[in-house]
């Protein structure tokens, strides 16, 4: 019984593949359109895309063009080819702005850019582009059913930019370029006023300032000690419950002792 069912399944599969290949090689655009639609509905996106891609140009300006253009773009999306999908979905919304699928296509085009965003340690051109696309969607469809997800994606991408900027500033400290670290953290705090890593940035900025002051030559030390103490005060005032405050306080006492030696000399 099982063997018979297996043979029947193989036979049906062979017939199905033969029909697809026959349609793919034919000049019958109507048959290709019908099969592309059927395959799309059956979630066989690779085959559907191949057929749709063959006849897309031939349907330009025809009533079926909107549906075919949508299927063609969505197949790319479901196949994970987000660069191509976003391009075609953007094109769909440009050509058919009044389509009932325009909102969905606009969101998925923007989401495709989100999927193309690399890890935070790499160049973030695609991340910036994805944020811009998602923000455009949010502005255009403020009552969209996709609004909550779009906002969530923007927050994720914003954090990626925040994380990259933070890690660059922190890295300067690790390689003992304390001036660059302080400057980078200052830029970070200006660029990301609501950053989740803001408290961490206050601490590592202070730590960099501490190291810069302690290691400075005498004629620069007093000024840098005072500057570092100022960064400590900013940390203490802004983040009194920081997990780094106890450690920072120990460093602050060392700075104060160093500064007292200048006062004693005076």
Secondary structure, DSSP 4 states (H G I P E B T S, - for coil): -HHHHHHHHHHHHHHHHHHHHHHHHSS-HHHHHHHHHHHHHTT-HHHHHHHHHHHTGGGTTSTTHHHHHHHHHHHHHHTT-HHHHHHHHHHHHHH-TTSTTHHHHHHHHHHHHHHT---TTS--HHHHHHHHHHHHHHHH-TT-TTHHHHHHHHHHHHHHHHHHHHHHHHHHHHTT-HHHHHHHHHHHHHH-TT-TTHHHHHHHHHHHHHHHHHTS-HHHHHHHHHHHHHHHHHHHHH-TT-TTHHHHHHHHHHHHHHHHHHHHH-
